[in-house]
Amino acid sequence: MTVQTDRVAVALQLGREPRGTWRVARRCRCGLPQVIETEPHLEDGTPFPTLWWLSCKKLSSEVGSLESKGFMNQINEDLARSDGLQQSLREATDAYVSRRDSFATLEDRSHPGGGPSRVKCLHAHVAHELMTGDNWVGKRALEAIGWKELTEPCV
């Protein structure tokens, strides 16, 4: 795919033009962008802490449905009961921030999806898991929806 084709695809997936400078970081089996990687600052210098953005329309919709069904409440309860889960999420968050810092250091040292004691956005954790395979929150979300890679385009 060309850069222009990717731009059109991502705009259709998101329902708007993406903000900031970005590149396709992962494609689904159908060849469309699935995760985009964004620069840590917008063009005007505003901090933009979301390194990996889930762009696949179908997957985003399924993750949104999971959020609306209270899935994060269970995750947060699990985090409250387990130092081990908090430590695992802390390590994944630290690796995320380190990767983001390789572009530019932000004052905000957190994961845009929350952590290590509270999760606030499954989409960010799913994108993180798809990119690195080290985010148990994203992995659990993908398992909960029974995610299978698409073979047909989402847009």
N, C-alpha and C positions, 0 to 999 in steps of 0.2 A: 504494500500500500504506500501511497505517497503521503507526504506531510499534509497536503491539502485534503486528501481523502480522509486521513485521520482526523483533521480538524472538523470536517463535516460530520463524520461518524460520532465523535465525542460530543459535539454540539447537539446532535439528535439524541444521543444517549442521555445527556444531562437535561435536555429541554431548554438549554441556553448555551451561550458561549462560555467556555471555561475561563476562569480568571487566571491571571499571571502567566508566567513562562512555564511550560510543561513539555513532557515527552511521553510517548507510550512506553510503559515499563513492562507490561505483560499483555499478551493477546490471548483470547480464548481460542478454542480449536477451530472456530469458524473464521478466524483471521482478524476479527474486529478488536479494537482496544478493550481490555478488561480492567486494567489498572493504569492510571497515569501517575507520573512522578512530577511533582511541582517544585518550583524554586521556593525557598523560604521567605521571599519578599515579593510583594506585588510590584508592578512597575513604578508606583509612587512611593515605594519604600515601606509600605505598611507590612508588618510581620504577617506571614501566612504559614502557620505551623503544620499544616497538613502536607506531609511529604508524599504519601501514597493515597490516591483518591480512587475509589471504586467507581468505574464509569459504566460497566455493563448494566444496561437498563433492567434486564430480567433478574440478575442477581441482586441488584440494589432494591428492587421491588420485594423480592423474597426476604431479604434481610430486614427491610422496613416492616414487613408483616410480622416477622419474628419479634421485633422491638415492640410493636403495638400489642402483641399478645403477652407482654410482661416478661419476656425472656431475660432481660437485664436484671430484673428483680432477683431471679434465681442465681445469676452470675454474682451479683453483689452480695447475696446471702452466703454463697460459697466462699467468696473472698473474705467476708467477715469471720468465717469459721476456720479459715486455713491460712496459717502463715506461709506454708509451702506454696500455695497458689499465688499469694501476694508476692512472694520472692520471685517466682517464675515470671509473673507479669512485670515486676520491676526490672528483671534482667532483659526481657524483651523490649520494654520501654527504653531502657538505657541504650540498647543497641539501635533502636529507632532514632533516638535523639542524636546519637553519635553519627549515624548515616546522614541525618539532616544537617548536622554541624559540618559535615564535609563540604557542603555548599556554602553555608553561612551560619554563624552562631546566633541564635535567638535568645533573648532574655528569658522567655518562657521555656523552661526545661522539661515540659510535660509532653505526654502523648495526647494528640487531639481527641482521641477516643476515651481518655481517662485512664486512670490506673495509678498506682498499683492497688489501691484499696477500694476504688469505685470505678465502674465502667459507665460511660455516658453516651457512647456512640458505637454501635456494633459495626457500622459500615467501615469506620477507620480501622477497627481490629481485623475485620475480614480482609480488607486490602493488604494490611500488614502481613497477615498469615499467608495470603496468596504469594506475596513477594519473598518471604523469608522462611516460612514453615516453622517459625518459633513463637507464635502467638497462640496460646491455648484458648483464649477467648474467641478469636476468629475461627480456630479449628472447631471448637464446640458449636459455634453458630452454623458453620458449613455442614457439620454432621446433623444438626437439628433440622435443617431444611432438606437434608438428603441431596445436597448439591451434586449435580453431574455437569461436567463441561458441556456447553451448548455445541451442537453441530450445525444449527441454523442461526442466522444472524438475529440479534435482539432488536435491531432497527433496520 
